[in-house]
Amino acid sequence: YRTRWRYGERGIRYLFLDAGHVCQNLYLSATAIDAGACAVGAFNDEEINGLLGLDGTNLFVIYLATVGKLVSKA
């Protein structure tokens, strides 16, 4: 909502760029603490929005990521 208000129709493009930047920083932060991260771009939008109580129009999920302990491959 705020991004679109500020940048108009271009705002939606900036949302996707910002999501990528946030996720990259999540990967860098995870690496710094010897953890792993995994971004997920393929998910059921309606289901995730519903679980988080988002309306899917003004508030919605763009990207998911998990962070956790790395498992060594011995």
PDB file of N, CA, C and O in Angstrom:
ATOM      1  N   TYR A   1       0.826  -1.195   0.000  1.00  0.00           N
ATOM      2  CA  TYR A   1       0.000   0.000   0.000  1.00  0.00           C
ATOM      3  C   TYR A   1       0.868   1.255   0.000  1.00  0.00           C
ATOM      4  O   TYR A   1       0.705   2.131  -0.850  1.00  0.00           O
ATOM      5  N   ARG A   2       1.796   1.339   0.962  1.00  0.00           N
ATOM      6  CA  ARG A   2       2.624   2.542   1.072  1.00  0.00           C
ATOM      7  C   ARG A   2       3.552   2.702  -0.120  1.00  0.00           C
ATOM      8  O   ARG A   2       3.761   3.813  -0.609  1.00  0.00           O
ATOM      9  N   THR A   3       4.108   1.594  -0.586  1.00  0.00           N
ATOM     10  CA  THR A   3       5.015   1.672  -1.740  1.00  0.00           C
ATOM     11  C   THR A   3       4.270   2.129  -2.976  1.00  0.00           C
ATOM     12  O   THR A   3       4.779   2.944  -3.745  1.00  0.00           O
ATOM     13  N   ARG A   4       3.082   1.616  -3.170  1.00  0.00           N
ATOM     14  CA  ARG A   4       2.289   2.012  -4.337  1.00  0.00           C
ATOM     15  C   ARG A   4       1.854   3.471  -4.230  1.00  0.00           C
ATOM     16  O   ARG A   4       1.818   4.194  -5.226  1.00  0.00           O
ATOM     17  N   TRP A   5       1.526   3.890  -3.019  1.00  0.00           N
ATOM     18  CA  TRP A   5       1.147   5.289  -2.807  1.00  0.00           C
ATOM     19  C   TRP A   5       2.310   6.208  -3.166  1.00  0.00           C
ATOM     20  O   TRP A   5       2.121   7.255  -3.786  1.00  0.00           O
ATOM     21  N   ARG A   6       3.500   5.808  -2.772  1.00  0.00           N
ATOM     22  CA  ARG A   6       4.662   6.668  -3.009  1.00  0.00           C
ATOM     23  C   ARG A   6       5.154   6.624  -4.447  1.00  0.00           C
ATOM     24  O   ARG A   6       5.511   7.663  -5.002  1.00  0.00           O
ATOM     25  N   TYR A   7       5.182   5.438  -5.067  1.00  0.00           N
ATOM     26  CA  TYR A   7       5.782   5.277  -6.388  1.00  0.00           C
ATOM     27  C   TYR A   7       4.788   4.995  -7.505  1.00  0.00           C
ATOM     28  O   TYR A   7       5.192   4.832  -8.656  1.00  0.00           O
ATOM     29  N   GLY A   8       3.515   4.935  -7.197  1.00  0.00           N
ATOM     30  CA  GLY A   8       2.509   4.673  -8.223  1.00  0.00           C
ATOM     31  C   GLY A   8       2.608   3.253  -8.749  1.00  0.00           C
ATOM     32  O   GLY A   8       2.912   2.327  -7.997  1.00  0.00           O
ATOM     33  N   GLU A   9       2.354   3.079 -10.029  1.00  0.00           N
ATOM     34  CA  GLU A   9       2.343   1.746 -10.632  1.00  0.00           C
ATOM     35  C   GLU A   9       3.703   1.048 -10.560  1.00  0.00           C
ATOM     36  O   GLU A   9       3.764  -0.181 -10.542  1.00  0.00           O
ATOM     37  N   ARG A  10       4.788   1.816 -10.518  1.00  0.00           N
ATOM     38  CA  ARG A  10       6.121   1.221 -10.400  1.00  0.00           C
ATOM     39  C   ARG A  10       6.338   0.578  -9.034  1.00  0.00           C
ATOM     40  O   ARG A  10       7.251  -0.231  -8.867  1.00  0.00           O
ATOM     41  N   GLY A  11       5.524   0.923  -8.081  1.00  0.00           N
ATOM     42  CA  GLY A  11       5.685   0.435  -6.719  1.00  0.00           C
ATOM     43  C   GLY A  11       5.723  -1.072  -6.608  1.00  0.00           C
ATOM     44  O   GLY A  11       6.489  -1.611  -5.810  1.00  0.00           O
ATOM     45  N   ILE A  12       4.915  -1.763  -7.389  1.00  0.00           N
ATOM     46  CA  ILE A  12       4.884  -3.229  -7.315  1.00  0.00           C
ATOM     47  C   ILE A  12       6.230  -3.817  -7.708  1.00  0.00           C
ATOM     48  O   ILE A  12       6.652  -4.825  -7.141  1.00  0.00           O
ATOM     49  N   ARG A  13       6.906  -3.207  -8.666  1.00  0.00           N
ATOM     50  CA  ARG A  13       8.249  -3.678  -9.051  1.00  0.00           C
ATOM     51  C   ARG A  13       9.220  -3.532  -7.889  1.00  0.00           C
ATOM     52  O   ARG A  13      10.045  -4.411  -7.638  1.00  0.00           O
ATOM     53  N   TYR A  14       9.112  -2.419  -7.188  1.00  0.00           N
ATOM     54  CA  TYR A  14      10.005  -2.180  -6.059  1.00  0.00           C
ATOM     55  C   TYR A  14       9.762  -3.172  -4.927  1.00  0.00           C
ATOM     56  O   TYR A  14      10.693  -3.528  -4.205  1.00  0.00           O
ATOM     57  N   LEU A  15       8.527  -3.618  -4.768  1.00  0.00           N
ATOM     58  CA  LEU A  15       8.244  -4.625  -3.745  1.00  0.00           C
ATOM     59  C   LEU A  15       9.048  -5.887  -3.984  1.00  0.00           C
ATOM     60  O   LEU A  15       9.624  -6.447  -3.052  1.00  0.00           O
ATOM     61  N   PHE A  16       9.091  -6.340  -5.233  1.00  0.00           N
ATOM     62  CA  PHE A  16       9.821  -7.562  -5.553  1.00  0.00           C
ATOM     63  C   PHE A  16      11.328  -7.370  -5.402  1.00  0.00           C
ATOM     64  O   PHE A  16      12.023  -8.271  -4.932  1.00  0.00           O
ATOM     65  N   LEU A  17      11.831  -6.213  -5.795  1.00  0.00           N
ATOM     66  CA  LEU A  17      13.256  -5.921  -5.600  1.00  0.00           C
ATOM     67  C   LEU A  17      13.597  -5.903  -4.113  1.00  0.00           C
ATOM     68  O   LEU A  17      14.592  -6.494  -3.692  1.00  0.00           O
ATOM     69  N   ASP A  18      12.779  -5.230  -3.326  1.00  0.00           N
ATOM     70  CA  ASP A  18      13.026  -5.150  -1.888  1.00  0.00           C
ATOM     71  C   ASP A  18      12.976  -6.527  -1.232  1.00  0.00           C
ATOM     72  O   ASP A  18      13.783  -6.824  -0.351  1.00  0.00           O
ATOM     73  N   ALA A  19      12.041  -7.362  -1.652  1.00  0.00           N
ATOM     74  CA  ALA A  19      11.953  -8.716  -1.103  1.00  0.00           C
ATOM     75  C   ALA A  19      13.238  -9.490  -1.391  1.00  0.00           C
ATOM     76  O   ALA A  19      13.729 -10.218  -0.528  1.00  0.00           O
ATOM     77  N   GLY A  20      13.775  -9.340  -2.578  1.00  0.00           N
ATOM     78  CA  GLY A  20      15.036  -9.993  -2.923  1.00  0.00           C
ATOM     79  C   GLY A  20      16.193  -9.482  -2.084  1.00  0.00           C
ATOM     80  O   GLY A  20      17.044 -10.260  -1.655  1.00  0.00           O
ATOM     81  N   HIS A  21      16.228  -8.174  -1.848  1.00  0.00           N
ATOM     82  CA  HIS A  21      17.290  -7.596  -1.020  1.00  0.00           C
ATOM     83  C   HIS A  21      17.198  -8.096   0.420  1.00  0.00           C
ATOM     84  O   HIS A  21      18.212  -8.428   1.035  1.00  0.00           O
ATOM     85  N   VAL A  22      16.003  -8.147   0.942  1.00  0.00           N
ATOM     86  CA  VAL A  22      15.809  -8.644   2.305  1.00  0.00           C
ATOM     87  C   VAL A  22      16.264 -10.093   2.402  1.00  0.00           C
ATOM     88  O   VAL A  22      16.942 -10.470   3.357  1.00  0.00           O
ATOM     89  N   CYS A  23      15.896 -10.899   1.425  1.00  0.00           N
ATOM     90  CA  CYS A  23      16.258 -12.314   1.455  1.00  0.00           C
ATOM     91  C   CYS A  23      17.774 -12.498   1.329  1.00  0.00           C
ATOM     92  O   CYS A  23      18.348 -13.359   1.995  1.00  0.00           O
ATOM     93  N   GLN A  24      18.418 -11.704   0.491  1.00  0.00           N
ATOM     94  CA  GLN A  24      19.875 -11.784   0.375  1.00  0.00           C
ATOM     95  C   GLN A  24      20.538 -11.458   1.711  1.00  0.00           C
ATOM     96  O   GLN A  24      21.496 -12.124   2.104  1.00  0.00           O
ATOM     97  N   ASN A  25      20.043 -10.449   2.404  1.00  0.00           N
ATOM     98  CA  ASN A  25      20.590 -10.120   3.720  1.00  0.00           C
ATOM     99  C   ASN A  25      20.322 -11.224   4.734  1.00  0.00           C
ATOM    100  O   ASN A  25      21.132 -11.452   5.633  1.00  0.00           O
ATOM    101  N   LEU A  26      19.193 -11.907   4.595  1.00  0.00           N
ATOM    102  CA  LEU A  26      18.901 -13.045   5.459  1.00  0.00           C
ATOM    103  C   LEU A  26      19.924 -14.156   5.228  1.00  0.00           C
ATOM    104  O   LEU A  26      20.421 -14.752   6.183  1.00  0.00           O
ATOM    105  N   TYR A  27      20.240 -14.436   3.957  1.00  0.00           N
ATOM    106  CA  TYR A  27      21.263 -15.433   3.627  1.00  0.00           C
ATOM    107  C   TYR A  27      22.618 -15.034   4.216  1.00  0.00           C
ATOM    108  O   TYR A  27      23.304 -15.870   4.804  1.00  0.00           O
ATOM    109  N   LEU A  28      23.005 -13.774   4.066  1.00  0.00           N
ATOM    110  CA  LEU A  28      24.287 -13.301   4.596  1.00  0.00           C
ATOM    111  C   LEU A  28      24.328 -13.402   6.119  1.00  0.00           C
ATOM    112  O   LEU A  28      25.341 -13.806   6.691  1.00  0.00           O
ATOM    113  N   SER A  29      23.239 -13.040   6.767  1.00  0.00           N
ATOM    114  CA  SER A  29      23.170 -13.117   8.225  1.00  0.00           C
ATOM    115  C   SER A  29      23.219 -14.563   8.703  1.00  0.00           C
ATOM    116  O   SER A  29      23.889 -14.872   9.688  1.00  0.00           O
ATOM    117  N   ALA A  30      22.516 -15.441   8.011  1.00  0.00           N
ATOM    118  CA  ALA A  30      22.538 -16.860   8.370  1.00  0.00           C
ATOM    119  C   ALA A  30      23.949 -17.419   8.249  1.00  0.00           C
ATOM    120  O   ALA A  30      24.403 -18.158   9.122  1.00  0.00           O
ATOM    121  N   THR A  31      24.636 -17.073   7.184  1.00  0.00           N
ATOM    122  CA  THR A  31      26.008 -17.532   6.986  1.00  0.00           C
ATOM    123  C   THR A  31      26.913 -17.028   8.106  1.00  0.00           C
ATOM    124  O   THR A  31      27.787 -17.758   8.573  1.00  0.00           O
ATOM    125  N   ALA A  32      26.711 -15.801   8.532  1.00  0.00           N
ATOM    126  CA  ALA A  32      27.536 -15.206   9.587  1.00  0.00           C
ATOM    127  C   ALA A  32      27.407 -15.938  10.919  1.00  0.00           C
ATOM    128  O   ALA A  32      28.331 -15.906  11.733  1.00  0.00           O
ATOM    129  N   ILE A  33      26.280 -16.593  11.150  1.00  0.00           N
ATOM    130  CA  ILE A  33      26.088 -17.329  12.407  1.00  0.00           C
ATOM    131  C   ILE A  33      26.137 -18.839  12.188  1.00  0.00           C
ATOM    132  O   ILE A  33      25.640 -19.613  13.006  1.00  0.00           O
ATOM    133  N   ASP A  34      26.742 -19.244  11.077  1.00  0.00           N
ATOM    134  CA  ASP A  34      26.889 -20.665  10.726  1.00  0.00           C
ATOM    135  C   ASP A  34      25.552 -21.393  10.655  1.00  0.00           C
ATOM    136  O   ASP A  34      25.432 -22.541  11.083  1.00  0.00           O
ATOM    137  N   ALA A  35      24.569 -20.723  10.120  1.00  0.00           N
ATOM    138  CA  ALA A  35      23.251 -21.323   9.907  1.00  0.00           C
ATOM    139  C   ALA A  35      22.998 -21.401   8.405  1.00  0.00           C
ATOM    140  O   ALA A  35      23.765 -20.861   7.608  1.00  0.00           O
ATOM    141  N   GLY A  36      21.943 -22.060   8.039  1.00  0.00           N
ATOM    142  CA  GLY A  36      21.559 -22.155   6.640  1.00  0.00           C
ATOM    143  C   GLY A  36      20.265 -21.407   6.398  1.00  0.00           C
ATOM    144  O   GLY A  36      19.475 -21.196   7.318  1.00  0.00           O
ATOM    145  N   ALA A  37      20.055 -21.011   5.162  1.00  0.00           N
ATOM    146  CA  ALA A  37      18.819 -20.329   4.772  1.00  0.00           C
ATOM    147  C   ALA A  37      18.328 -20.937   3.473  1.00  0.00           C
ATOM    148  O   ALA A  37      19.117 -21.410   2.655  1.00  0.00           O
ATOM    149  N   CYS A  38      17.029 -20.919   3.295  1.00  0.00           N
ATOM    150  CA  CYS A  38      16.443 -21.446   2.064  1.00  0.00           C
ATOM    151  C   CYS A  38      15.231 -20.590   1.693  1.00  0.00           C
ATOM    152  O   CYS A  38      14.244 -20.537   2.427  1.00  0.00           O
ATOM    153  N   ALA A  39      15.323 -19.928   0.552  1.00  0.00           N
ATOM    154  CA  ALA A  39      14.217 -19.111   0.062  1.00  0.00           C
ATOM    155  C   ALA A  39      13.209 -19.993  -0.660  1.00  0.00           C
ATOM    156  O   ALA A  39      13.579 -20.954  -1.334  1.00  0.00           O
ATOM    157  N   VAL A  40      11.943 -19.660  -0.513  1.00  0.00           N
ATOM    158  CA  VAL A  40      10.867 -20.419  -1.146  1.00  0.00           C
ATOM    159  C   VAL A  40      10.004 -19.439  -1.931  1.00  0.00           C
ATOM    160  O   VAL A  40       9.347 -18.573  -1.353  1.00  0.00           O
ATOM    161  N   GLY A  41      10.013 -19.584  -3.240  1.00  0.00           N
ATOM    162  CA  GLY A  41       9.201 -18.711  -4.078  1.00  0.00           C
ATOM    163  C   GLY A  41       7.930 -19.380  -4.567  1.00  0.00           C
ATOM    164  O   GLY A  41       7.011 -18.708  -5.035  1.00  0.00           O
ATOM    165  N   ALA A  42       7.873 -20.705  -4.460  1.00  0.00           N
ATOM    166  CA  ALA A  42       6.705 -21.457  -4.933  1.00  0.00           C
ATOM    167  C   ALA A  42       5.892 -21.920  -3.726  1.00  0.00           C
ATOM    168  O   ALA A  42       6.278 -22.861  -3.033  1.00  0.00           O
ATOM    169  N   PHE A  43       4.779 -21.259  -3.484  1.00  0.00           N
ATOM    170  CA  PHE A  43       3.911 -21.599  -2.366  1.00  0.00           C
ATOM    171  C   PHE A  43       2.484 -21.220  -2.726  1.00  0.00           C
ATOM    172  O   PHE A  43       2.253 -20.477  -3.680  1.00  0.00           O
ATOM    173  N   ASN A  44       1.537 -21.728  -1.967  1.00  0.00           N
ATOM    174  CA  ASN A  44       0.126 -21.431  -2.185  1.00  0.00           C
ATOM    175  C   ASN A  44      -0.198 -20.084  -1.534  1.00  0.00           C
ATOM    176  O   ASN A  44      -0.310 -19.984  -0.312  1.00  0.00           O
ATOM    177  N   ASP A  45      -0.347 -19.061  -2.362  1.00  0.00           N
ATOM    178  CA  ASP A  45      -0.568 -17.700  -1.862  1.00  0.00           C
ATOM    179  C   ASP A  45      -1.757 -17.611  -0.906  1.00  0.00           C
ATOM    180  O   ASP A  45      -1.640 -17.056   0.187  1.00  0.00           O
ATOM    181  N   GLU A  46      -2.887 -18.152  -1.316  1.00  0.00           N
ATOM    182  CA  GLU A  46      -4.098 -18.041  -0.507  1.00  0.00           C
ATOM    183  C   GLU A  46      -3.923 -18.714   0.847  1.00  0.00           C
ATOM    184  O   GLU A  46      -4.363 -18.187   1.869  1.00  0.00           O
ATOM    185  N   GLU A  47      -3.281 -19.876   0.852  1.00  0.00           N
ATOM    186  CA  GLU A  47      -3.103 -20.614   2.101  1.00  0.00           C
ATOM    187  C   GLU A  47      -2.179 -19.863   3.066  1.00  0.00           C
ATOM    188  O   GLU A  47      -2.493 -19.730   4.249  1.00  0.00           O
ATOM    189  N   ILE A  48      -1.060 -19.382   2.570  1.00  0.00           N
ATOM    190  CA  ILE A  48      -0.112 -18.660   3.426  1.00  0.00           C
ATOM    191  C   ILE A  48      -0.718 -17.346   3.915  1.00  0.00           C
ATOM    192  O   ILE A  48      -0.611 -17.018   5.096  1.00  0.00           O
ATOM    193  N   ASN A  49      -1.351 -16.594   3.019  1.00  0.00           N
ATOM    194  CA  ASN A  49      -2.000 -15.347   3.435  1.00  0.00           C
ATOM    195  C   ASN A  49      -3.045 -15.616   4.511  1.00  0.00           C
ATOM    196  O   ASN A  49      -3.146 -14.871   5.486  1.00  0.00           O
ATOM    197  N   GLY A  50      -3.822 -16.686   4.330  1.00  0.00           N
ATOM    198  CA  GLY A  50      -4.840 -17.047   5.307  1.00  0.00           C
ATOM    199  C   GLY A  50      -4.244 -17.411   6.658  1.00  0.00           C
ATOM    200  O   GLY A  50      -4.755 -16.994   7.698  1.00  0.00           O
ATOM    201  N   LEU A  51      -3.156 -18.195   6.646  1.00  0.00           N
ATOM    202  CA  LEU A  51      -2.498 -18.581   7.896  1.00  0.00           C
ATOM    203  C   LEU A  51      -1.974 -17.370   8.663  1.00  0.00           C
ATOM    204  O   LEU A  51      -1.960 -17.359   9.894  1.00  0.00           O
ATOM    205  N   LEU A  52      -1.551 -16.368   7.930  1.00  0.00           N
ATOM    206  CA  LEU A  52      -0.999 -15.167   8.555  1.00  0.00           C
ATOM    207  C   LEU A  52      -2.037 -14.070   8.777  1.00  0.00           C
ATOM    208  O   LEU A  52      -1.713 -13.003   9.299  1.00  0.00           O
ATOM    209  N   GLY A  53      -3.283 -14.329   8.384  1.00  0.00           N
ATOM    210  CA  GLY A  53      -4.349 -13.347   8.575  1.00  0.00           C
ATOM    211  C   GLY A  53      -4.234 -12.138   7.660  1.00  0.00           C
ATOM    212  O   GLY A  53      -4.628 -11.033   8.034  1.00  0.00           O
ATOM    213  N   LEU A  54      -3.695 -12.342   6.464  1.00  0.00           N
ATOM    214  CA  LEU A  54      -3.541 -11.258   5.495  1.00  0.00           C
ATOM    215  C   LEU A  54      -4.662 -11.321   4.475  1.00  0.00           C
ATOM    216  O   LEU A  54      -5.133 -12.408   4.139  1.00  0.00           O
ATOM    217  N   ASP A  55      -5.097 -10.169   3.976  1.00  0.00           N
ATOM    218  CA  ASP A  55      -6.234 -10.146   3.052  1.00  0.00           C
ATOM    219  C   ASP A  55      -5.878 -10.567   1.625  1.00  0.00           C
ATOM    220  O   ASP A  55      -6.776 -10.850   0.832  1.00  0.00           O
ATOM    221  N   GLY A  56      -4.603 -10.614   1.287  1.00  0.00           N
ATOM    222  CA  GLY A  56      -4.201 -11.034  -0.059  1.00  0.00           C
ATOM    223  C   GLY A  56      -4.283  -9.939  -1.102  1.00  0.00           C
ATOM    224  O   GLY A  56      -3.872 -10.142  -2.244  1.00  0.00           O
ATOM    225  N   THR A  57      -4.806  -8.782  -0.729  1.00  0.00           N
ATOM    226  CA  THR A  57      -4.913  -7.660  -1.665  1.00  0.00           C
ATOM    227  C   THR A  57      -4.012  -6.510  -1.234  1.00  0.00           C
ATOM    228  O   THR A  57      -3.104  -6.113  -1.964  1.00  0.00           O
ATOM    229  N   ASN A  58      -4.267  -5.988  -0.057  1.00  0.00           N
ATOM    230  CA  ASN A  58      -3.438  -4.902   0.470  1.00  0.00           C
ATOM    231  C   ASN A  58      -2.237  -5.423   1.245  1.00  0.00           C
ATOM    232  O   ASN A  58      -1.181  -4.791   1.275  1.00  0.00           O
ATOM    233  N   LEU A  59      -2.405  -6.572   1.865  1.00  0.00           N
ATOM    234  CA  LEU A  59      -1.329  -7.232   2.602  1.00  0.00           C
ATOM    235  C   LEU A  59      -1.207  -8.651   2.082  1.00  0.00           C
ATOM    236  O   LEU A  59      -2.194  -9.384   2.037  1.00  0.00           O
ATOM    237  N   PHE A  60      -0.005  -9.045   1.688  1.00  0.00           N
ATOM    238  CA  PHE A  60       0.178 -10.368   1.094  1.00  0.00           C
ATOM    239  C   PHE A  60       1.631 -10.805   1.205  1.00  0.00           C
ATOM    240  O   PHE A  60       2.529  -9.984   1.394  1.00  0.00           O
ATOM    241  N   VAL A  61       1.846 -12.099   1.087  1.00  0.00           N
ATOM    242  CA  VAL A  61       3.188 -12.674   1.129  1.00  0.00           C
ATOM    243  C   VAL A  61       3.769 -12.661  -0.274  1.00  0.00           C
ATOM    244  O   VAL A  61       3.097 -13.039  -1.234  1.00  0.00           O
ATOM    245  N   ILE A  62       5.016 -12.226  -0.393  1.00  0.00           N
ATOM    246  CA  ILE A  62       5.713 -12.229  -1.676  1.00  0.00           C
ATOM    247  C   ILE A  62       6.711 -13.375  -1.734  1.00  0.00           C
ATOM    248  O   ILE A  62       6.890 -13.998  -2.780  1.00  0.00           O
ATOM    249  N   TYR A  63       7.358 -13.651  -0.609  1.00  0.00           N
ATOM    250  CA  TYR A  63       8.506 -14.550  -0.576  1.00  0.00           C
ATOM    251  C   TYR A  63       8.567 -15.181   0.802  1.00  0.00           C
ATOM    252  O   TYR A  63       8.225 -14.535   1.792  1.00  0.00           O
ATOM    253  N   LEU A  64       8.989 -16.408   0.881  1.00  0.00           N
ATOM    254  CA  LEU A  64       9.183 -17.081   2.161  1.00  0.00           C
ATOM    255  C   LEU A  64      10.642 -17.495   2.274  1.00  0.00           C
ATOM    256  O   LEU A  64      11.305 -17.729   1.264  1.00  0.00           O
ATOM    257  N   ALA A  65      11.134 -17.583   3.483  1.00  0.00           N
ATOM    258  CA  ALA A  65      12.492 -18.084   3.702  1.00  0.00           C
ATOM    259  C   ALA A  65      12.551 -18.745   5.070  1.00  0.00           C
ATOM    260  O   ALA A  65      11.897 -18.313   6.019  1.00  0.00           O
ATOM    261  N   THR A  66      13.341 -19.791   5.147  1.00  0.00           N
ATOM    262  CA  THR A  66      13.570 -20.466   6.415  1.00  0.00           C
ATOM    263  C   THR A  66      15.038 -20.312   6.788  1.00  0.00           C
ATOM    264  O   THR A  66      15.901 -20.174   5.921  1.00  0.00           O
ATOM    265  N   VAL A  67      15.305 -20.337   8.077  1.00  0.00           N
ATOM    266  CA  VAL A  67      16.672 -20.279   8.593  1.00  0.00           C
ATOM    267  C   VAL A  67      16.779 -21.348   9.664  1.00  0.00           C
ATOM    268  O   VAL A  67      15.877 -21.512  10.485  1.00  0.00           O
ATOM    269  N   GLY A  68      17.881 -22.070   9.648  1.00  0.00           N
ATOM    270  CA  GLY A  68      18.055 -23.104  10.655  1.00  0.00           C
ATOM    271  C   GLY A  68      19.469 -23.634  10.712  1.00  0.00           C
ATOM    272  O   GLY A  68      20.349 -23.220   9.956  1.00  0.00           O
ATOM    273  N   LYS A  69      19.657 -24.555  11.623  1.00  0.00           N
ATOM    274  CA  LYS A  69      20.958 -25.175  11.833  1.00  0.00           C
ATOM    275  C   LYS A  69      21.340 -26.012  10.617  1.00  0.00           C
ATOM    276  O   LYS A  69      20.519 -26.750  10.073  1.00  0.00           O
ATOM    277  N   LEU A  70      22.592 -25.886  10.199  1.00  0.00           N
ATOM    278  CA  LEU A  70      23.086 -26.690   9.087  1.00  0.00           C
ATOM    279  C   LEU A  70      23.316 -28.122   9.552  1.00  0.00           C
ATOM    280  O   LEU A  70      23.777 -28.346  10.672  1.00  0.00           O
ATOM    281  N   VAL A  71      23.003 -29.072   8.716  1.00  0.00           N
ATOM    282  CA  VAL A  71      23.240 -30.478   9.012  1.00  0.00           C
ATOM    283  C   VAL A  71      24.490 -30.895   8.257  1.00  0.00           C
ATOM    284  O   VAL A  71      24.576 -30.736   7.040  1.00  0.00           O
ATOM    285  N   SER A  72      25.459 -31.432   8.991  1.00  0.00           N
ATOM    286  CA  SER A  72      26.699 -31.850   8.325  1.00  0.00           C
ATOM    287  C   SER A  72      26.464 -33.144   7.561  1.00  0.00           C
ATOM    288  O   SER A  72      25.715 -34.018   7.999  1.00  0.00           O
ATOM    289  N   LYS A  73      27.116 -33.245   6.417  1.00  0.00           N
ATOM    290  CA  LYS A  73      27.011 -34.449   5.585  1.00  0.00           C
ATOM    291  C   LYS A  73      28.229 -35.322   5.865  1.00  0.00           C
ATOM    292  O   LYS A  73      29.277 -35.164   5.239  1.00  0.00           O
ATOM    293  N   ALA A  74      28.079 -36.242   6.809  1.00  0.00           N
ATOM    294  CA  ALA A  74      29.212 -37.087   7.211  1.00  0.00           C
ATOM    295  C   ALA A  74      29.257 -38.380   6.448  1.00  0.00           C
ATOM    296  O   ALA A  74      30.149 -39.198   6.671  1.00  0.00           O
TER     297      ALA A  74
END
